[in-house]
């Protein structure tokens, strides 16, 4: 095709923007976006199914078991040997991590929990299971915690803006995250700063 012809076509398009602006109106369809730090819901369903099969139990009981693990601190990677028994079925956090790895290339317990946090909130409320950060949040601001709200004292709710989420607890969770980041920054800065007297020696 003649490059000059292309140039003329483009020039005419530029003119059309001014003369017939409505002709440039289009319909768009936004791609579905996955919320940050979560996994797709369909993947979460596969993980729950696999976890139920592994534990020889029902989907419902597997979801309840996952909820209990999350509320007991299962999203924390330092919890190496967390096992909680629900209706006689022991649920192992390490087994859950293995199931997640087998069904999601980059998934974690935290991401699974954030994907399911609406369901986790409901199941926790039914069983009155406080979040793993309940004692910590309660020490900071005991006046805002009641028996109904304690289930949300878990880091997976720090960016939750659903109507059911108590705003004060969300603010406390966010402040906790900021404090942790600030402490980590100070630690890094200290490591970068050489001790006094350890700098370059002056030439005599």
HELIX and SHEET records of a PDB file:
HELIX    1   1 UNK A    3  UNK A   19  1                                  17    
HELIX    2   2 UNK A   21  UNK A   24  5                                   4    
HELIX    3   3 UNK A   41  UNK A   54  1                                  14    
HELIX    4   4 UNK A   59  UNK A   71  1                                  13    
HELIX    5   5 UNK A   93  UNK A  103  1                                  11    
HELIX    6   6 UNK A  109  UNK A  115  1                                   7    
HELIX    7   7 UNK A  117  UNK A  127  1                                  11    
HELIX    8   8 UNK A  134  UNK A  140  1                                   7    
HELIX    9   9 UNK A  142  UNK A  144  5                                   3    
HELIX   10  10 UNK A  150  UNK A  152  5                                   3    
HELIX   11  11 UNK A  155  UNK A  157  5                                   3    
HELIX   12  12 UNK A  167  UNK A  192  1                                  26    
SHEET    1   A 2 UNK A  83  UNK A  86  0                                        
SHEET    2   A 2 UNK A  89  UNK A  92 -1                                        
END                                                                             
